[in-house]
Amino acid sequence: MAIYHLRLKVVSRALGRAAKVGGATRRSVVAAAAYRSGERLYDVSQGRWFTFDKPDVVHTEIIAPPGAPAWVFGRQTLWNMVERAEKRVDAQLAREVEVTLPRELSRDDQIELVRRFVREQFVAQGMVADVGVHEPDASDGKAQPHAHVLLTMRYLDEATGTGFSANKERDWNEREDIAQAVNEARKRFNDTGLDADKDALEAAEALRNVNVWRSAWADYANGALARAGSAERIDHRTLEKQGIFRMAEPYLGLARHVEKAYAYLKERVTQWVAVKTRTALYDDIEHYKQRDPKGLADFVLRLGEMAEGFAASLRRPDQPIPEVDLDR
């Protein structure tokens, strides 16, 4: 069945954690683009290549506003220019949108769905979009098609030395009037707890960029499903708003792969422990064999008799003991 998933995050230059000795000292949007496209890209600011093994990448393209210069369509040049435009050590370099693509659509229809959504929702506002469609295997063994979209955070501006405007476009994060309306509605609802104020808060929240894009993705995907003749639909609303009363399942993401890895490691460790135990037993037997071979033989015979007696005690009283011809 079709699944709704849209996630937004920002690619920042800051690591967000203490740098490891000999490791990276900051993040690179060139590296992010290399991973999402499966291409080998050179980061000029760091003087290093980034290469990732990504056989699941099935489609990439760059979508830019009309009249964009030719260099924008070169992935390596584009993201190096973005790096050059940002001066702060903790600069926000790009915004990423990740969406799950309906399995019910053909690959061509999935690509056209992403292309249309990105062009009309982001590029139309002036952003440059770097699209990568991936198709890895899911936990059920089927394909898990999804798209990564890296978006620039400044207008293109050929008059500057960096190719981008001097200032970020803050409305692409959140319009100031919308942010103020949300804050006022939230404060009012927190003070009163009234249903009317809760509805007003939800109405204000619906105007935020993240929720506009979440709603739009459901509309675009459902339109594509309808054109493909599929009855499946996705819904960006909460389960409560949909009238579905069950616990929401958390998005596992990497955890699914960790679960598989745990099961594999558990099996391998069990085998390793069994081998180590058997080897230690053989070493002990060899030790006793050299010291007292007759005593060891007697012990093995007694052990066999004990095992036979234990097995006999487990048989039902009415179950006859099978005869064994020892002369065969």
C-alpha positions in Angstrom: 0.0 0.0 0.0 1.1 3.6 -0.6 2.8 5.2 2.4 3.0 8.8 3.4 6.4 10.1 4.3 7.9 13.6 3.9 10.8 14.8 6.0 12.5 18.1 6.0 16.0 18.9 7.4 18.8 21.4 6.9 22.3 20.5 5.8 24.5 22.5 8.1 28.3 23.1 8.0 28.4 22.5 11.8 29.0 18.9 12.9 26.6 19.0 15.8 29.1 16.9 17.8 32.7 16.9 18.9 35.0 16.2 16.0 36.9 12.9 16.2 40.7 12.9 16.0 41.6 12.5 12.4 38.0 12.8 11.3 35.9 15.4 9.6 35.9 18.9 11.2 32.7 20.0 9.5 30.0 18.9 7.1 30.1 19.5 3.4 27.1 20.0 1.1 29.3 18.7 -1.7 29.6 15.4 0.2 25.8 15.4 0.7 25.3 15.9 -3.0 27.8 13.1 -3.8 26.0 10.7 -1.5 22.5 11.5 -2.9 23.6 11.4 -6.5 26.1 8.5 -6.3 28.6 10.7 -8.2 32.3 11.4 -7.3 32.5 15.1 -6.5 35.4 17.3 -5.5 35.0 19.8 -2.6 37.2 22.8 -3.4 37.0 24.3 0.1 38.4 21.1 1.7 40.6 19.9 -1.2 39.2 16.4 -1.2 37.0 14.1 -3.3 33.8 12.5 -2.0 32.8 9.1 -3.4 30.0 6.8 -2.2 29.0 3.4 -3.4 25.3 3.9 -4.2 24.0 1.3 -6.6 20.4 2.1 -5.5 20.5 5.5 -7.3 18.2 5.2 -10.3 17.7 8.8 -11.4 19.3 12.2 -10.8 18.7 15.7 -12.2 19.0 19.4 -11.4 16.0 21.6 -11.8 16.5 25.4 -11.9 14.4 28.5 -12.4 14.1 29.8 -16.0 17.1 31.7 -17.2 19.5 30.1 -14.8 23.2 30.1 -15.9 24.7 27.0 -17.3 27.0 26.3 -14.4 24.0 25.6 -12.2 23.4 22.3 -14.0 26.8 21.0 -13.1 26.4 19.3 -9.7 30.0 19.8 -8.6 30.1 23.4 -9.6 26.7 24.2 -8.1 27.4 23.0 -4.6 30.9 24.4 -4.6 29.4 27.8 -5.4 27.0 27.3 -2.5 29.9 26.5 -0.2 31.7 29.6 -1.4 28.7 31.8 -0.8 28.6 30.8 2.9 31.1 32.4 5.3 30.0 31.2 8.8 31.6 28.1 10.2 28.1 26.9 11.2 26.3 28.1 8.1 23.2 26.4 6.8 24.1 25.2 3.3 21.0 23.6 1.9 17.5 22.3 2.8 16.7 18.6 2.1 13.2 17.2 1.4 12.9 13.4 1.5 9.7 11.8 0.2 8.7 8.1 -0.1 7.4 7.3 -3.6 4.3 5.1 -4.1 5.2 1.6 -5.2 2.0 1.6 -7.2 3.5 4.0 -9.8 6.0 3.0 -12.5 9.5 4.4 -12.2 8.8 7.0 -15.0 5.6 8.1 -13.2 7.5 8.3 -9.9 10.2 10.5 -11.5 7.5 12.7 -13.1 5.7 13.0 -9.8 8.8 14.3 -8.0 9.8 16.5 -10.9 6.4 18.2 -10.9 6.2 18.6 -7.1 9.7 20.1 -6.9 9.3 22.4 -9.9 6.0 23.9 -8.7 6.6 24.0 -4.9 10.3 25.0 -4.7 11.9 26.0 -8.0 9.0 28.3 -8.8 10.0 30.3 -5.7 13.6 30.7 -7.0 15.3 27.7 -5.4 17.6 25.3 -7.4 16.8 21.7 -6.7 19.1 18.7 -7.0 17.0 15.5 -7.2 18.1 12.0 -6.5 15.7 9.0 -6.7 16.9 5.9 -4.8 15.4 2.4 -5.0 17.0 0.2 -2.3 15.4 -3.0 -0.9 12.9 -2.6 1.8 12.5 -4.9 4.9 9.8 -6.9 3.1 12.2 -7.7 0.2 10.4 -5.3 -2.3 11.7 -2.0 -3.6 11.6 1.1 -1.4 11.6 4.0 -3.9 12.2 7.4 -2.4 13.6 10.8 -3.4 16.1 13.1 -1.9 15.9 16.8 -2.9 18.6 19.2 -2.0 17.5 22.9 -2.2 19.6 26.0 -2.3 18.8 28.7 0.3 19.6 31.9 -1.7 18.4 33.4 -4.9 20.7 33.1 -7.9 22.4 36.4 -8.6 25.0 36.7 -11.3 26.0 40.2 -10.1 27.7 38.7 -7.0 31.0 37.0 -7.0 29.4 33.8 -5.6 26.5 33.5 -8.0 24.0 33.8 -5.2 22.4 36.7 -3.5 24.1 38.3 -0.5 21.4 37.4 1.9 19.4 34.2 2.4 15.7 34.2 1.6 14.2 34.0 5.1 10.7 33.4 3.8 11.8 30.0 2.5 12.3 29.1 6.2 9.1 30.8 7.4 7.3 34.0 6.6 7.6 36.4 9.5 3.8 37.1 9.6 3.0 33.4 9.7 5.5 32.7 12.5 4.1 35.6 14.5 0.5 34.3 14.0 1.4 30.8 15.1 3.2 32.1 18.2 0.2 34.3 19.2 -2.3 31.4 18.6 -0.2 29.0 20.6 0.1 31.4 23.5 -3.7 32.0 23.5 -4.5 28.3 23.4 -2.0 27.6 26.2 -3.7 30.3 28.3 -7.3 29.2 27.7 -7.3 25.6 26.5 -10.5 26.3 24.6 -11.5 24.2 21.6 -12.0 27.4 19.5 -8.4 28.5 20.3 -7.1 25.0 19.5 -8.8 25.3 16.1 -7.3 28.7 15.5 -3.8 27.3 16.4 -4.2 24.5 13.9 -5.4 26.9 11.2 -2.3 29.0 11.8 0.0 26.0 11.8 -1.4 24.9 8.5 0.0 28.0 6.9 3.6 27.2 7.9 5.9 26.2 5.0 6.5 22.7 6.4 2.7 22.0 6.6 2.0 23.6 3.2 4.6 21.3 1.6 3.4 18.2 3.5 -0.2 18.8 2.4 0.9 19.5 -1.2 2.9 16.3 -1.4 -0.2 14.3 -0.5 -2.2 16.1 -3.2 0.5 15.6 -5.9 1.0 11.9 -5.0 -2.8 11.2 -4.8 -3.2 12.9 -8.2 -0.5 10.7 -9.7 -2.1 7.5 -8.2 -5.5 8.5 -9.6 -4.0 9.0 -13.1 -2.3 5.6 -12.9 -5.7 4.0 -12.1 -4.7 3.1 -8.5 -7.3 3.2 -5.7 -4.5 3.8 -3.1 -4.2 7.2 -1.4 -1.9 8.8 1.2 -2.8 11.3 3.9 -0.5 13.8 5.6 -2.9 14.3 8.5 -2.5 12.7 11.9 -4.3 9.4 12.6 -6.7 11.2 14.9 -7.6 13.7 12.2 -8.2 10.8 9.8 -10.5 9.1 12.3 -8.1 6.2 12.8 -7.7 5.2 16.5 -4.5 3.3 16.9 -1.0 4.0 18.0 1.1 5.6 15.4 4.1 3.4 14.4 7.5 5.2 14.7 9.5 5.7 11.5 12.3 3.2 11.9 14.6 4.2 9.0 18.1 3.0 9.9 16.7 0.9 12.8 15.3 -1.6 10.3 18.8 -2.2 9.0 20.2 -2.3 12.6 17.6 -5.0 13.4 18.7 -7.1 10.5 22.4 -6.6 11.5 21.6 -7.6 15.1 19.9 -10.9 14.0 22.9 -11.7 11.7 25.5 -10.8 14.4 23.6 -12.9 17.0 23.7 -15.9 14.7 27.4 -15.5 13.9 28.3 -14.9 17.6 26.4 -18.0 18.6 28.3 -20.0 16.0 31.6 -18.5 17.2 30.9 -19.4 20.8 30.0 -22.9 19.8 33.2 -23.3 17.9 35.3 -21.8 20.8 33.6 -24.1 23.3 34.1 -27.2 21.1 37.7 -26.3 20.6 38.3 -25.9 24.3 36.7 -29.2 25.0 38.9 -31.0 22.4 41.9 -29.3 24.1 40.9 -30.6 27.5 40.3 -34.1 26.1 43.7 -34.1 24.5 45.2 -33.0 27.8 43.6 -35.9 29.7 44.3 -38.3 26.9 48.1 -37.7 27.3 47.9 -37.9 31.1 45.6 -41.0 31.6 44.3 -42.5 28.3 42.7 -45.5 30.1 40.9 -43.2 32.6 39.6 -41.1 29.8 38.3 -44.2 27.9 36.5 -45.4 31.1 35.0 -41.9 31.6 33.7 -41.8 28.0 32.1 -45.3 28.5 30.5 -44.2 31.8 29.3 -41.0 30.1 27.6 -43.1 27.3 25.9 -45.3 29.9 24.6 -42.2 31.7 23.2 -40.8 28.5 21.5 -44.1 27.7 20.0 -44.3 31.2 18.8 -40.7 31.0 17.2 -41.4 27.6 15.5 -44.5 28.9 14.0 -42.5 31.9 12.3 -40.2 29.4 10.5 -43.0 27.5 6.9 -43.7 28.3 6.3 -46.9 30.3 4.3 -48.4 27.5 6.9 -47.7 24.9 9.1 -50.8 24.3 12.8 -50.4 24.1 14.0 -51.1 20.6 16.3 -54.0 20.1 19.7 -53.3 18.6 21.8 -56.0 16.9 25.3 -55.2 18.2 26.8 -57.9 15.8 25.8 -56.0 12.7 
